[in-house]
């Protein structure tokens, strides 16, 4: 098994890998920073205050409650639009022609997200919680989605973790091919994981980054390979995909764990009915471009990159 970072990200001196101590204590607040490959141009970055749930040699587990204030980015000329809604031909121009990016205030939409970060790999595993709906992962009140965000291998400091979004993501939306078995575990106690229902998400954006010249085609190829490599070795990441993390996320939303649920920022609130009220109709407004997925799959367990 081999993963590769397509590019290095700009981080402060003195960072170390996730999984290397000293470790954060549960309840601490740390900043999650997404820095683009061209961060040195605009110094625009997504910053999210995360509550530490667990941290150690296996990795870090961080919580972001719904409604938490964040710092987002916008593309100049489309300041009122989510970057995902900006035309691909404009978003992914060569660097010399690309529009500038700025920092703007934001907030997390949804009831919350638990991010599980294994050490020294270019991805994190997310458990996303939203108001309930019919179907997989729903109990009628809260809906859950397991999600892999492909991103740069994480670097950490005493109060922050740095990574870079790699555009391509993996979801597990197919009810007849769930990620976890009915019990969630094998007979020997190992986490039971099924990669057969996985689909790549935002394949159009990954292709556009190469086709319009935002970055080298080789980078898109590397990111695709990282996703396929993960799916081919999914069973080796049982800790990150343990069903206990969904249970923990639901507890955090319900505010049922020692009163520690809620926002990691000052003035935090419980992420139960209060967060749901804040979301309102905005929760249903999902970017059309973010819905684009590629379900084509070849028999060897990898995705056909010619279709991406």
C-alpha positions in Angstrom: 0.0 0.0 0.0 1.4 3.4 -1.0 0.0 6.9 -0.9 1.5 10.0 -2.5 1.0 13.7 -1.9 0.7 15.4 -5.3 2.2 18.6 -3.9 3.6 20.1 -0.6 1.5 22.6 1.3 2.7 25.8 2.9 2.8 25.2 6.7 4.5 27.0 9.6 7.9 25.7 10.7 8.0 23.1 13.5 4.9 21.1 12.5 4.8 17.3 13.0 2.6 14.4 11.8 -0.7 13.5 13.3 0.0 10.5 15.4 3.2 12.1 16.8 3.0 13.6 20.3 2.7 15.6 22.4 -1.1 14.9 22.0 -4.1 17.2 22.5 -6.3 16.5 25.5 -10.1 15.8 25.0 -12.0 19.0 25.1 -9.3 21.2 23.7 -10.0 23.4 20.7 -7.7 23.3 17.7 -8.0 25.0 14.3 -8.5 22.9 11.2 -6.8 24.7 8.2 -7.4 23.9 4.6 -4.7 25.5 2.5 -4.8 25.4 -1.3 -1.8 24.5 -3.4 -1.5 28.2 -4.3 -1.9 29.4 -0.7 1.2 31.7 -1.0 -0.6 33.8 -3.6 -3.7 35.0 -1.7 -3.2 33.5 1.8 -6.9 32.6 1.8 -7.7 29.5 3.8 -10.6 27.7 5.3 -10.3 27.6 9.1 -12.6 25.6 11.4 -12.4 25.4 15.2 -12.6 21.8 16.2 -13.2 20.1 19.6 -10.7 17.3 20.4 -12.5 14.1 21.1 -9.5 11.8 21.0 -5.9 12.1 20.1 -3.0 9.5 20.2 -0.8 7.3 18.1 -3.7 5.9 16.2 -4.8 9.4 15.0 -6.9 12.3 16.0 -10.7 12.6 16.3 -12.1 16.1 16.0 -15.7 17.5 16.3 -17.3 20.5 14.6 -20.8 21.3 15.7 -23.5 22.6 13.4 -23.7 26.4 13.4 -20.1 26.8 14.5 -18.6 30.0 13.1 -15.8 29.3 10.6 -13.6 31.2 8.1 -14.4 30.3 4.5 -13.1 31.5 1.1 -14.8 33.1 -1.9 -13.6 33.7 -5.5 -13.3 37.4 -6.4 -16.1 38.2 -8.9 -18.3 35.5 -7.3 -18.2 36.7 -3.7 -21.9 35.8 -3.1 -21.5 32.3 -4.5 -20.2 29.0 -3.0 -17.0 28.3 -5.0 -18.6 25.0 -6.0 -21.1 27.0 -8.0 -18.6 29.0 -9.9 -18.2 27.7 -13.5 -15.4 25.1 -13.8 -13.8 27.0 -16.7 -13.4 30.1 -14.4 -12.4 28.3 -11.2 -9.7 26.2 -12.7 -7.8 28.6 -15.0 -4.0 28.4 -15.1 -2.6 30.2 -12.1 -1.5 33.3 -14.0 -5.1 33.8 -15.1 -7.0 32.4 -12.1 -9.3 34.7 -10.1 -8.1 35.8 -6.7 -9.6 34.3 -3.5 -10.5 36.1 -0.3 -11.4 35.2 3.2 -15.0 35.5 4.4 -16.9 34.6 7.6 -18.9 31.3 7.4 -20.6 28.7 9.5 -21.0 24.9 9.4 -24.2 23.8 7.8 -25.5 20.5 9.1 -25.8 19.2 12.6 -22.1 18.5 12.9 -19.2 16.5 11.5 -16.8 14.2 13.3 -13.4 14.0 11.5 -11.3 11.0 12.1 -7.7 11.5 11.0 -5.3 8.5 10.7 -1.6 9.3 10.7 0.5 9.8 7.6 -2.2 9.3 5.0 -3.7 11.8 2.4 -7.3 11.5 3.6 -9.6 11.9 6.6 -12.8 10.1 7.4 -15.9 12.1 8.2 -19.2 11.2 9.8 -21.6 13.9 8.7 -24.9 14.4 10.6 -27.9 16.1 9.2 -31.6 16.4 9.9 -33.2 13.0 9.4 -34.5 11.7 6.1 -35.6 8.4 4.8 -32.9 5.9 3.9 -29.4 4.7 4.8 -28.1 5.9 8.2 -31.3 7.6 9.2 -33.1 7.1 12.5 -35.9 9.5 11.6 -34.4 12.4 13.5 -30.8 12.4 12.5 -29.3 11.2 9.2 -25.6 10.1 9.0 -23.2 9.8 6.1 -19.7 8.3 6.1 -17.5 10.3 3.8 -13.8 10.2 2.8 -12.2 13.6 2.1 -9.1 13.1 0.0 -6.6 15.8 1.2 -2.9 16.4 1.9 -1.2 14.3 4.6 -1.8 16.2 7.8 0.7 18.3 9.7 0.0 19.5 13.2 1.1 22.1 15.8 0.1 22.6 19.4 -3.2 24.3 18.4 -3.8 23.6 14.7 -3.8 20.9 12.0 -3.0 21.7 8.4 -4.1 20.0 5.2 -5.1 20.8 1.6 -8.3 19.6 -0.1 -7.7 17.3 -3.1 -11.1 17.9 -4.6 -12.0 14.2 -5.0 -14.1 12.5 -2.3 -15.5 9.1 -1.6 -19.1 8.5 -0.4 -21.0 5.3 0.4 -24.6 6.1 -0.6 -25.8 2.7 -1.9 -28.2 1.1 0.5 -27.7 -2.4 -1.0 -24.0 -2.1 -0.6 -23.5 -0.5 2.9 -20.1 0.4 4.2 -20.6 -1.5 7.4 -22.1 -5.0 7.8 -25.2 -5.6 9.9 -23.1 -6.1 13.0 -20.3 -3.8 12.0 -17.7 -6.4 13.0 -16.2 -9.6 11.8 -16.4 -12.8 14.0 -12.9 -12.0 15.3 -13.9 -8.5 16.4 -12.3 -6.6 13.5 -14.4 -3.8 11.9 -16.3 -5.2 8.8 -15.9 -2.9 5.8 -17.4 -3.2 2.4 -15.9 -1.0 -0.4 -18.2 -2.2 -3.1 -20.8 0.6 -2.6 -18.2 3.4 -2.7 -18.5 6.1 -5.3 -16.2 8.9 -6.2 -17.6 12.4 -5.9 -16.7 15.7 -7.7 -15.0 13.8 -10.5 -15.9 16.6 -12.9 -13.9 19.1 -10.7 -10.9 16.9 -10.5 -10.9 16.5 -14.3 -11.4 20.3 -14.8 -8.4 21.1 -12.6 -6.2 19.3 -15.1 -8.1 20.0 -18.3 -8.2 23.8 -17.7 -4.6 24.0 -16.5 -5.1 24.8 -12.8 -2.5 22.1 -12.0 -0.6 19.3 -13.8 -2.6 16.3 -15.0 -0.2 14.2 -13.0 -1.7 15.6 -9.8 -5.2 14.5 -10.7 -3.8 11.0 -11.5 -2.1 10.8 -8.2 -5.2 11.8 -6.3 -7.3 9.2 -8.2 -4.7 6.5 -7.3 -4.8 7.5 -3.7 -8.6 7.0 -3.7 -8.3 3.6 -5.4 -5.5 2.6 -3.1 -7.6 3.3 0.0 -10.6 1.3 -1.3 -8.3 -1.6 -2.2 -7.0 -1.6 1.4 -10.0 -0.4 3.2 -9.8 -3.2 5.8 -6.5 -1.8 7.0 -8.2 1.3 8.3 -10.7 -0.3 10.7 -9.9 2.2 13.5 -10.9 5.2 11.3 -14.1 3.5 10.0 -15.2 2.0 13.4 -19.0 2.3 13.8 -18.3 3.6 17.3 -17.5 7.0 15.7 -21.0 7.3 14.3 -22.4 6.5 17.8 -20.1 9.2 19.2 -21.2 11.7 16.7 -24.8 11.1 17.4 -24.1 11.5 21.1 -22.4 14.8 20.5 -25.4 16.1 18.5 -27.7 15.0 21.3 -25.5 16.7 23.9 -25.4 13.4 25.8 -21.7 13.1 26.6 -20.8 14.9 29.9 -22.3 18.1 28.5 -19.3 18.4 26.2 -21.2 18.5 22.9 -21.6 21.7 20.9 -19.5 24.3 19.2 -15.8 24.4 19.8 -15.9 28.2 19.6 -16.7 30.7 22.3 -20.4 31.0 23.1 -21.0 27.4 22.0 -24.5 25.8 22.0 -25.8 22.3 22.0 -26.1 21.0 18.4 -29.5 19.4 18.9 -32.8 21.3 18.2 -31.0 24.7 18.4 -28.7 23.8 15.5 -31.6 22.4 13.5 -33.5 25.6 13.9 -30.6 27.6 12.7 -30.3 25.5 9.6 -33.8 26.0 8.4 -34.4 25.9 4.7 -30.7 26.6 4.0 -29.9 22.9 4.8 -31.8 21.8 1.7 -29.8 24.1 -0.6 -27.1 21.8 -1.9 -24.8 22.8 -4.7 -25.8 21.2 -7.9 -22.2 20.7 -9.0 -21.5 18.9 -5.7 -24.1 16.3 -6.6 -22.2 15.1 -9.6 -20.8 11.6 -9.0 -19.3 8.9 -11.1 -20.7 5.4 -10.4 -18.8 3.5 -13.0 -16.7 0.8 -11.5 -14.5 -1.9 -12.9 -14.2 -5.5 -11.6 -10.8 -5.2 -10.1 -12.0 -2.9 -7.4 -10.5 0.3 -8.7 -12.2 3.0 -10.6 -11.7 3.5 -14.3 -9.7 6.7 -14.4 -10.6 7.2 -18.1 -14.2 7.9 -16.9 -13.1 10.6 -14.5 
